[in-house]
């Protein structure tokens, strides 16, 4: 029997078995992580070690959904007053589902009804739902989007990200290509780093000066997460011939997609096109087997402001639009 065939064989529970919703607890961590790893749409951000690094700031109210004795879905979630969010500390965190036919569009519709009833019984009045963008899916998994339509969910927020399809990438524009040719010859080198301190100083200064804000993660937190997920969280930096740090980017490597979590450059790095050189290196050397390279969003104010300059930079390197919508469901 071929691997392709056995991959789709599943132990099915009777379809008339009721859905069972259970609150997550730490004793279910191994079950949660195993389902995440075997799912068709989750990434390492939805493993408990990543979700729980800021558990002191978010009250977890995640769910495990079963039919019979089999888990068929997970819902990462946190409480925010009388609203539940999936998930408040993550960019995305909608329903996580497996490959079996026991999770279909019909199941998703039924499941949303049960989820609404569950959270309503706990006193919540609405849900902010962040579906996992399809560029992270290992196999099509948009049954939740259909269920959202059926329950009249409204789009609360929409951000636009710039993404390269690595199976047929658009070339960097002529300006970026000239920068790469010119400054690669001057001795700019790219290195993967395990020490985030130097880059974090540049990033923090840049965010403070331009946006009067700070990185979402502290230096301690990103160092901790890198230690937990060293194969998924990478820092790549560009240095000039004298060894001066010019620019860097923190990349989250998921199974299907490499995502830029943080980018920052010095003025010297900007003038020398250091970020273009870094991206050229990553795209050509660090994304083997992946379908997408995602530069990240170019929005502020919950999607209402579009940073057109930043968007143009990403488009100049081949990025094209992927929407990150967020929905609201009233109970």
Long-range contacts (C-beta under 8 A, 24 or more apart in sequence): 7-99, 8-99, 10-99, 10-100, 10-101, 10-102, 11-70, 12-100, 12-101, 12-102, 13-67, 13-68, 13-69, 13-70, 13-102, 14-68, 15-102, 17-67, 17-68, 18-67, 19-65, 19-66, 19-67, 19-72, 19-110, 19-111, 19-114, 20-65, 20-66, 20-67, 21-63, 21-64, 21-65, 21-114, 21-115, 21-118, 22-63, 22-64, 22-65, 22-66, 23-61, 23-62, 23-63, 23-64, 24-60, 24-61, 24-62, 24-63, 24-64, 28-64, 31-64, 31-71, 32-62, 32-64, 32-74, 35-71, 35-74, 35-96, 35-98, 36-74, 36-96, 38-98, 38-99, 39-74, 39-96, 39-97, 39-98, 39-99, 39-138, 40-97, 40-98, 40-99, 40-137, 40-138, 40-139, 40-140, 40-141, 41-96, 41-97, 41-132, 41-136, 41-137, 41-138, 41-139, 41-141, 42-74, 42-96, 42-132, 42-136, 43-132, 43-136, 43-252, 43-254, 43-255, 43-257, 44-229, 44-232, 44-252, 44-254, 45-90, 45-91, 45-92, 45-252, 45-254, 46-74, 46-76, 46-90, 46-93, 46-96, 49-228, 49-229, 50-225, 50-228, 50-229, 51-76, 51-87, 51-89, 51-90, 53-221, 53-224, 53-225, 53-228, 54-89, 54-221, 57-89, 58-87, 58-88, 58-89, 61-119, 61-122, 62-87, 63-115, 63-118, 65-111, 65-114, 67-102, 70-102, 71-98, 72-97, 72-98, 72-100, 72-102, 72-103, 72-107, 73-97, 73-98, 73-103, 73-107, 73-111, 75-115, 77-127, 79-124, 80-128, 82-123, 82-124, 82-125, 82-126, 83-124, 83-125, 83-126, 83-127, 83-128, 84-119, 84-124, 84-126, 84-127, 84-128, 85-127, 85-128, 85-129, 85-130, 86-127, 86-128, 86-129, 86-130, 87-130, 88-128, 90-130, 91-130, 91-324, 92-130, 92-131, 92-132, 92-133, 92-136, 92-324, 93-130, 93-132, 94-129, 94-130, 94-131, 94-132, 94-144, 95-131, 95-143, 95-144, 96-132, 97-141, 97-143, 99-139, 103-143, 104-143, 105-143, 105-146, 105-147, 107-143, 108-143, 108-144, 108-146, 108-147, 109-146, 109-147, 109-150, 109-151, 111-147, 112-144, 112-147, 112-148, 112-150, 112-151, 112-329, 113-151, 116-151, 116-329, 116-331, 119-331, 120-331, 124-331, 125-330, 125-331, 126-328, 126-329, 126-330, 126-331, 127-328, 127-329, 127-331, 128-156, 128-326, 128-327, 128-328, 129-153, 129-326, 129-327, 129-328, 129-329, 130-324, 130-326, 130-327, 131-325, 131-327, 133-161, 133-322, 133-323, 133-324, 135-163, 135-256, 135-257, 135-291, 135-292, 135-294, 135-322, 136-254, 136-256, 136-257, 137-256, 138-255, 138-256, 148-327, 148-329, 151-329, 153-327, 153-328, 153-329, 154-327, 154-328, 155-325, 155-326, 155-327, 155-328, 156-302, 156-326, 156-327, 156-328, 157-302, 157-303, 157-325, 157-326, 158-303, 158-323, 158-324, 158-325, 158-326, 159-297, 159-299, 159-303, 159-323, 159-324, 160-297, 160-298, 160-299, 160-303, 160-306, 160-311, 160-321, 160-322, 160-323, 160-324, 161-294, 161-295, 161-296, 161-297, 161-298, 161-319, 161-321, 161-322, 161-323, 161-324, 162-294, 162-295, 162-296, 162-298, 162-311, 162-314, 162-315, 162-319, 162-320, 162-321, 162-322, 163-257, 163-292, 163-293, 163-294, 163-295, 163-319, 163-320, 163-321, 163-322, 164-283, 164-292, 164-293, 164-294, 164-295, 164-317, 164-318, 164-319, 164-320, 165-291, 165-292, 165-320, 166-283, 166-287, 166-290, 166-291, 166-292, 166-293, 167-291, 169-283, 169-293, 169-318, 170-318, 170-320, 171-318, 172-276, 172-280, 172-316, 172-317, 172-318, 173-316, 173-317, 175-316, 176-273, 176-276, 176-316, 176-317, 179-272, 179-273, 179-276, 179-277, 180-273, 180-276, 180-277, 180-280, 182-273, 183-272, 183-273, 183-274, 183-277, 184-277, 186-240, 186-241, 186-272, 187-240, 187-241, 188-238, 188-239, 188-240, 188-241, 188-246, 188-272, 188-274, 188-277, 189-238, 189-239, 190-236, 190-237, 190-238, 190-239, 190-277, 190-278, 190-281, 191-236, 191-237, 191-239, 192-234, 192-235, 192-236, 193-235, 193-236, 193-237, 193-248, 194-226, 194-230, 194-235, 196-222, 196-223, 196-226, 196-235, 196-250, 198-237, 198-245, 198-248, 199-235, 199-237, 199-245, 199-248, 199-250, 199-264, 202-245, 202-247, 202-248, 202-264, 202-265, 202-266, 203-248, 203-262, 203-264, 206-264, 206-265, 207-264, 211-300, 215-262, 222-250, 233-261, 234-286, 236-278, 236-281, 236-282, 236-286, 237-278, 238-269, 238-274, 238-275, 238-277, 238-278, 240-268, 240-272, 244-268, 246-272, 246-274, 247-274, 247-275, 247-278, 248-278, 249-275, 249-278, 249-279, 249-282, 251-282, 251-286, 253-286, 253-287, 253-290, 254-290, 255-290, 256-290, 256-291, 256-292, 257-290, 257-291, 257-292, 257-293, 257-294, 258-282, 258-286, 258-287, 258-290, 258-292, 258-293, 258-294, 259-294, 259-296, 260-294, 260-295, 260-296, 261-296, 263-296, 276-317, 279-317, 294-322, 295-319, 297-324
